Amino acid sequence: MTMKTALALAGSAVAVLATVSACGGPVEDIDALRDAYVEAGGGCDDFELSDDTNRPSRWTATATCDGSTLLFLYSDAESRDADIASFKSVAEDRESKLSNTHGITGEYWIITPSEDYDIAKTMDGKIVSFP
C-alpha cells in the first residue's frame, strides 16, 4: 500500500467516524453532543457547562443551551435509563420543569425539553414523554 493510499483510507475512516458520532452513535463529550444537536437543527447560541461540583456521579457532563434546553451525557445506558425513570417519576409526582414535556434520548444522552421529531431522527434518537 502506498503512502497516498494509506492517507486516503485514514481520511475516509475519520470522515465515517465523525458522521457516526454526529448521529446516534457514542458521543465523546458534551461539546460533541451540542454540535450534533445544532447540526440536527437544534438551537444553542448560548452554551453553558454545568458546575461539576453538584453533578450526580451518573452524569458524565451536563450543559444548557439557550438557558432552557438541558443536555445530559452518561457513561452507560443504565445511568441514562435511571434518569429517564427518575424524570418521569418527578413529572408524575409533582409539577416540575419536566412536567408535560418530552426529551430526545440517544445511546448515552438525553436532551430535554424537546419533541422535535426531525432532530430526533437526524440524531438517531427517540422521543420520550414526561407526563
C-alpha positions in Angstrom: 0.0 0.0 0.0 1.4 3.4 -0.9 1.6 6.3 1.5 -1.0 8.2 -0.6 -3.5 5.2 -0.4 -2.9 4.9 3.4 -3.6 8.6 3.9 -6.7 8.5 1.8 -8.0 5.5 3.8 -7.2 7.2 7.1 -9.1 10.3 5.9 -12.1 8.2 4.9 -12.1 6.5 8.3 -12.1 9.8 10.1 -15.0 11.1 8.0 -17.0 7.9 8.7 -16.3 8.2 12.4 -17.3 11.8 12.5 -20.6 11.0 10.8 -21.4 8.2 13.2 -20.6 10.2 16.3 -22.7 13.1 15.0 -25.7 10.8 14.8 -26.9 8.4 17.4 -23.6 6.6 18.0 -21.5 7.2 21.1 -20.8 10.9 21.8 -17.3 11.5 23.1 -18.1 14.7 25.2 -20.7 17.3 25.9 -19.3 19.6 23.2 -19.8 16.8 20.6 -23.4 16.3 21.8 -24.1 20.1 21.5 -22.5 20.1 18.0 -24.6 17.1 16.9 -27.8 18.8 18.3 -27.0 22.0 16.5 -26.2 20.2 13.2 -29.5 18.4 13.5 -31.3 21.7 13.7 -31.4 22.5 17.5 -30.7 25.9 18.8 -27.7 26.5 21.0 -26.4 30.1 20.7 -25.8 30.3 24.4 -24.0 27.1 25.6 -23.1 26.8 29.3 -21.5 23.8 31.0 -23.0 22.9 34.4 -20.9 23.1 37.6 -19.2 19.7 38.1 -19.3 20.0 41.9 -23.1 19.5 42.2 -23.4 16.9 39.4 -24.5 13.4 40.3 -21.9 10.8 39.5 -24.1 9.1 36.9 -23.8 12.2 34.7 -20.6 12.4 32.7 -21.4 16.0 31.9 -24.4 18.4 31.7 -24.9 21.7 30.0 -27.7 24.1 28.9 -28.4 25.6 25.6 -30.1 29.0 25.5 -30.9 28.7 29.2 -33.7 26.2 28.8 -32.6 23.1 26.9 -30.7 20.6 29.1 -28.1 18.2 27.7 -27.1 15.2 29.8 -24.3 12.9 28.9 -23.8 9.4 30.5 -21.1 6.8 30.5 -23.6 4.0 30.1 -27.2 3.3 29.1 -28.1 2.1 32.6 -27.4 5.6 34.0 -29.4 7.2 31.2 -32.3 4.8 31.8 -32.3 5.5 35.5 -32.6 9.3 34.8 -35.4 8.7 32.3 -37.3 6.8 35.0 -36.5 9.5 37.6 -37.6 12.3 35.3 -40.9 10.5 34.6 -41.4 9.9 38.3 -40.8 13.6 39.3 -43.0 14.8 36.5 -45.8 12.5 37.6 -45.5 13.2 41.4 -45.3 17.0 41.3 -45.3 19.9 38.9 -41.8 20.4 37.7 -39.9 21.9 34.7 -40.2 18.5 33.1 -44.0 18.0 33.6 -45.8 17.6 30.3 -42.6 17.8 28.2 -40.6 15.5 26.0 -37.0 14.7 25.6 -34.8 13.1 22.9 -32.7 10.2 24.0 -29.8 8.5 22.4 -27.3 5.8 23.3 -25.8 7.7 26.2 -27.5 11.0 26.3 -30.8 12.9 26.9 -31.8 16.4 25.5 -34.8 17.9 27.2 -37.2 19.5 26.7 -37.6 18.8 23.1 -40.1 16.9 21.0 -38.7 17.8 17.6 -39.1 14.6 15.7 -36.8 15.8 12.9 -34.0 16.5 15.3 -34.5 13.1 17.0 -34.5 11.3 13.6 -31.4 13.1 12.5 -29.6 12.3 15.7 -30.8 8.7 15.5 -32.6 9.3 18.8 -36.1 8.7 20.1 -38.7 10.8 21.8 -39.6 10.1 25.4 -42.6 11.7 27.2 -42.5 13.0 30.7 -46.2 13.1 32.0 
